[in-house]
Amino acid sequence: GLPLSVENDVFCFALSEQKSSNYLFFTIGTGIGGAIVISNKLYKGNNLTAGSFGQMQLFGRRFEDIASSKALLLKIHQMLPHITSLEQAFAQYTEDEKVKMILDAYFHVLATGILNLSYSFDPDVIYIGGGVAQNHFFLEQLQKNIETLKDSSYHHASLQQASFPNTGGLIGALVFFKQMYPK
């Protein structure tokens, strides 16, 4: 028979990044997924759940319940029903005080969670994937909040958009397959 390999989608996306040997990978969408790569190896933990960043507790809630794209859009839509997309909210950031207040609070929460994980793992790079991460405003605001929150003596990992936003899962699946079946 033919060789076969199966792996978690976020783990595959993480494996598509080969520019650093120690990094964290986040996907931000309906939830928050993640992966930890140490010395070029995917770290899965004892129960294969390492990188489940969305499940960590922050401010008394699950991280993905307060920091996913879905959570942000729900919050915006509850307060401002006329806004139906994150792109629309991002575009109104400087013009609408309510939008600015919601987005500032959101980026503070997201940056806090990412910074806590950065302190814990001390990676070279933190990659951000998911549809929202392709928005320049999103990454700019996230970086700004991380800079504001971090300890000035701490050398923080660089924050980067995932290299392959649409094909990273396929590329990482191939990397995983080659690791499983070297030849």
Solvent accessible surface area in square Angstrom, and as a share of the most:
residue,aa,sasa,rsa
1,G,130,1.25
2,L,169,0.84
3,P,71,0.44
4,L,134,0.67
5,S,31,0.20
6,V,124,0.71
7,E,39,0.18
8,N,74,0.38
9,D,98,0.51
10,V,21,0.12
11,F,12,0.05
12,C,8,0.05
13,F,49,0.21
14,A,0,0.00
15,L,3,0.02
16,S,5,0.03
17,E,2,0.01
18,Q,112,0.50
19,K,143,0.61
20,S,15,0.09
21,S,40,0.26
22,N,49,0.25
23,Y,4,0.02
24,L,1,0.00
25,F,0,0.00
26,F,0,0.00
27,T,27,0.16
28,I,1,0.01
29,G,27,0.26
30,T,114,0.66
31,G,23,0.22
32,I,8,0.04
33,G,18,0.17
34,G,4,0.04
35,A,0,0.00
36,I,6,0.03
37,V,3,0.02
38,I,82,0.41
39,S,73,0.47
40,N,93,0.48
41,K,146,0.62
42,L,30,0.15
43,Y,104,0.39
44,K,54,0.23
45,G,24,0.23
46,N,153,0.79
47,N,123,0.63
48,L,125,0.62
49,T,85,0.49
50,A,20,0.16
51,G,7,0.07
52,S,54,0.35
53,F,8,0.03
54,G,0,0.00
55,Q,88,0.39
56,M,48,0.22
57,Q,118,0.52
58,L,18,0.09
59,F,124,0.52
60,G,71,0.69
61,R,129,0.47
62,R,87,0.32
63,F,0,0.00
64,E,31,0.14
65,D,58,0.30
66,I,32,0.16
67,A,0,0.00
68,S,2,0.01
69,S,16,0.10
70,K,121,0.51
71,A,18,0.14
72,L,4,0.02
73,L,59,0.29
74,L,102,0.51
75,K,100,0.42
76,I,0,0.00
77,H,82,0.37
78,Q,124,0.55
79,M,79,0.35
80,L,13,0.07
81,P,87,0.55
82,H,109,0.49
83,I,0,0.00
84,T,95,0.55
85,S,37,0.24
86,L,17,0.08
87,E,111,0.50
88,Q,60,0.27
89,A,0,0.00
90,F,13,0.06
91,A,73,0.57
92,Q,43,0.19
93,Y,19,0.07
94,T,118,0.68
95,E,141,0.63
96,D,36,0.19
97,E,135,0.61
98,K,110,0.46
99,V,0,0.00
100,K,69,0.29
101,M,107,0.48
102,I,8,0.04
103,L,0,0.00
104,D,50,0.26
105,A,59,0.46
106,Y,12,0.05
107,F,1,0.00
108,H,76,0.34
109,V,25,0.15
110,L,0,0.00
111,A,0,0.00
112,T,25,0.14
113,G,0,0.00
114,I,0,0.00
115,L,8,0.04
116,N,66,0.34
117,L,19,0.09
118,S,0,0.00
119,Y,88,0.34
120,S,84,0.54
121,F,78,0.32
122,D,95,0.49
123,P,9,0.06
124,D,77,0.40
125,V,14,0.08
126,I,0,0.00
127,Y,1,0.00
128,I,0,0.00
129,G,5,0.05
130,G,26,0.25
131,G,59,0.56
132,V,15,0.08
133,A,1,0.01
134,Q,88,0.39
135,N,40,0.20
136,H,143,0.64
137,F,39,0.16
138,F,0,0.00
139,L,32,0.16
140,E,88,0.39
141,Q,12,0.05
142,L,0,0.00
143,Q,57,0.25
144,K,112,0.47
145,N,22,0.12
146,I,0,0.00
147,E,83,0.37
148,T,110,0.64
149,L,62,0.31
150,K,48,0.21
151,D,78,0.40
152,S,113,0.73
153,S,102,0.66
154,Y,45,0.17
155,H,162,0.72
156,H,14,0.06
157,A,5,0.04
158,S,53,0.34
159,L,27,0.13
160,Q,67,0.30
161,Q,70,0.31
162,A,6,0.04
163,S,38,0.25
164,F,78,0.32
165,P,49,0.31
166,N,124,0.63
167,T,64,0.37
168,G,0,0.00
169,G,17,0.16
170,L,137,0.68
171,I,60,0.31
172,G,0,0.00
173,A,41,0.32
174,L,97,0.48
175,V,33,0.19
176,F,23,0.10
177,F,64,0.27
178,K,124,0.52
179,Q,97,0.43
180,M,102,0.45
181,Y,87,0.33
182,P,112,0.70
183,K,236,1.00
